[in-house]
Amino acid sequence: MNPVVIYSTKGGNTEKIALEITQELNCKAIKISGESDFSKISFKDFDLVFIGTWVRGGEPSPDMLSFLKQLNFEDSNRQFALFMTWAGGGKSDVLTFNRVKHLLEAKNQRLLDDCYKCLGKTFGLARRGHPDTQDLAEARKWTRKMAYLPEKSL
Ligand SMILES: Cc1cc2nc3c(=O)[nH]c(=O)nc-3n(C[C@H](O)[C@H](O)[C@H](O)COP(=O)(O)O)c2cc1C
């Protein structure tokens, strides 16, 4: 297995989860932003791609959206696993998942159904303290499941 973590973050919540996954798998993390040169990322060597985004108005972040739209793949030899941080707003998690799924499927890429999401602090005091230590532990558990690794005993 050769995984990679690709994520976008504005306030740092999604980055916390991304770095937890990266540490669990001892793999590379790529942070994307509006200025990223996407053409430099080669997917040929990666068979499991963790995609992380924060939720903005029921969609992936603008950076993640433009990244997903610009991606080019030579083959379909990989799976994607989505993680997101959000504020718990309505069905914006489902809408975000579906948007990512459609964008990837349009490029013949497969998104795994099992998505990790956790709350992330947002305006004012809302969701303060998240992601917390339990969120991070859950993220690690999910990561091992996605990577078909056995549970680690504590
Ligand atoms: C402009 C804006 C729009 C947002 N829209 C949503 C939303 O539609 N649904 C939701 O649950 N959270 C929403 N949030 C909350 C963020 O998704 C949440 O705080 C997230 O953890 C931020 O991640 P980050 O720290 O990695 O940038 C929004 C936040 C901002 C700043």
The ligand as an ORCA input file, in Angstrom:
! r2SCAN-3c Opt
* xyz 0 1
  C     -17.369     30.659      5.156
  C     -17.648     29.418      5.968
  C     -18.675     28.570      5.564
  C     -18.966     27.416      6.309
  N     -19.985     26.591      5.897
  C     -20.281     25.499      6.643
  C     -21.359     24.637      6.261
  O     -22.019     24.795      5.235
  N     -21.641     23.581      7.065
  C     -20.946     23.318      8.222
  O     -21.282     22.374      8.911
  N     -19.891     24.097      8.577
  C     -19.536     25.174      7.824
  N     -18.469     25.957      8.186
  C     -17.631     25.550      9.334
  C     -16.294     24.901      8.900
  O     -16.512     23.875      7.942
  C     -15.563     24.278     10.088
  O     -15.319     25.265     11.071
  C     -14.255     23.601      9.664
  O     -13.792     22.782     10.707
  C     -13.151     24.586      9.284
  O     -11.999     23.841      8.953
  P     -10.542     24.461      8.891
  O     -10.174     24.942     10.259
  O      -9.674     23.331      8.432
  O     -10.551     25.575      7.890
  C     -18.177     27.101      7.465
  C     -17.125     27.960      7.845
  C     -16.850     29.086      7.104
  C     -15.697     29.989      7.533
*
